[in-house]
Amino acid sequence: MIIVPYLKVQTNQEVASKEAFLKKLSKESAEALSKAENYIMLNLEAEKEMFFAGTLEPCVFMEVKSIGLEESMTAALSEFLCNFMEKELNVKQNRIYIEFNDAPGKMWGWNGSTF
């Protein structure tokens, strides 16, 4: 079982409609993972001061924190997320970093309990 409860996106790009961006990312993430959207939490930090590879060109840093995330899943998630950011934010994929973190269910609280 994989649950992707949290995805944080930091970018130096402007996001014209943050709500529309988050709704689309939430929906497509749920579809890509075949999971219920009601478990996914997103955090968008746009227009951040970010300097990558010696320039201020468009870039993105993402953190994926998940319960049951296996190493074998990260390549497909990286492909999905990089494609999404390239399409939606016009950020070249070689200017995107993603940090993946697996969390044991007992270390993730929700609804007054843990998973």
C-alpha positions in Angstrom: 0.0 0.0 0.0 1.3 3.5 -0.9 -0.3 6.6 0.5 1.2 9.9 -0.7 -0.1 12.3 1.9 2.2 15.2 1.3 3.9 16.9 -1.7 5.6 20.3 -1.2 6.5 22.3 -4.4 8.9 25.2 -4.2 9.6 27.3 -7.3 10.9 30.6 -8.3 8.1 30.8 -10.9 4.9 32.8 -10.7 1.8 30.6 -10.6 -1.1 32.6 -12.0 -3.9 30.6 -10.4 -2.6 28.7 -7.4 -5.9 27.1 -6.7 -6.2 25.7 -10.3 -2.6 24.5 -10.2 -3.1 22.7 -6.9 -6.5 21.2 -8.0 -4.9 19.8 -11.2 -1.8 18.5 -9.4 -4.0 16.8 -6.7 -6.3 15.2 -9.3 -3.5 14.0 -11.6 -1.3 12.8 -8.7 -4.2 10.7 -7.4 -4.9 9.3 -10.9 -1.2 8.5 -11.5 -1.0 6.6 -8.3 -4.4 5.0 -8.4 -5.2 6.5 -5.0 -8.0 8.4 -3.4 -7.5 12.2 -3.7 -8.8 12.7 -0.2 -5.4 11.6 1.2 -3.2 14.0 -0.7 -2.0 17.2 0.8 -0.2 19.7 -1.3 1.9 22.8 -0.4 2.9 25.3 -3.0 5.5 28.0 -2.4 5.7 30.1 -5.6 7.9 33.0 -6.4 10.6 31.9 -4.0 14.2 33.2 -4.2 15.8 30.2 -5.8 19.3 30.0 -7.4 20.2 26.7 -9.1 23.2 25.7 -11.2 24.5 29.3 -11.1 21.4 31.0 -12.4 18.0 32.4 -11.5 16.4 30.5 -14.4 13.1 28.7 -13.6 13.6 25.8 -11.2 11.6 23.6 -8.8 12.3 21.7 -5.6 9.8 19.1 -4.4 9.5 17.0 -1.3 7.4 13.8 -1.4 6.6 12.3 2.0 4.8 9.1 1.8 3.8 6.0 3.7 4.9 2.8 1.9 7.0 4.5 -0.7 9.4 2.0 -2.1 12.6 2.8 -4.0 11.3 1.0 -7.0 8.5 3.6 -7.3 10.6 6.7 -7.3 11.6 6.7 -11.0 8.0 6.7 -12.2 7.0 9.4 -9.6 9.9 11.5 -10.7 8.9 11.1 -14.4 5.3 12.1 -13.6 6.2 15.1 -11.4 8.9 16.4 -13.8 6.5 16.1 -16.8 3.8 17.9 -14.8 6.1 20.8 -13.7 7.6 21.2 -17.2 4.1 21.4 -18.7 2.5 23.6 -16.1 5.3 25.8 -15.0 7.6 25.8 -18.0 10.5 24.5 -16.0 13.0 22.3 -17.8 13.3 18.9 -16.2 17.1 19.2 -15.6 16.2 22.1 -13.3 14.0 20.1 -11.0 15.1 18.2 -7.8 12.8 15.9 -5.9 13.5 14.5 -2.4 11.6 11.3 -1.7 10.9 10.2 1.9 9.2 7.0 3.1 7.5 7.3 6.5 6.4 4.4 8.6 2.6 4.5 9.2 3.1 4.7 13.0 5.2 7.8 12.5 2.4 9.7 10.5 -0.5 11.0 12.5 -4.0 11.6 11.1 -7.5 11.9 12.4 -6.5 11.6 16.1 -4.4 8.4 15.4 -1.7 7.1 13.1 -1.7 5.0 10.0 
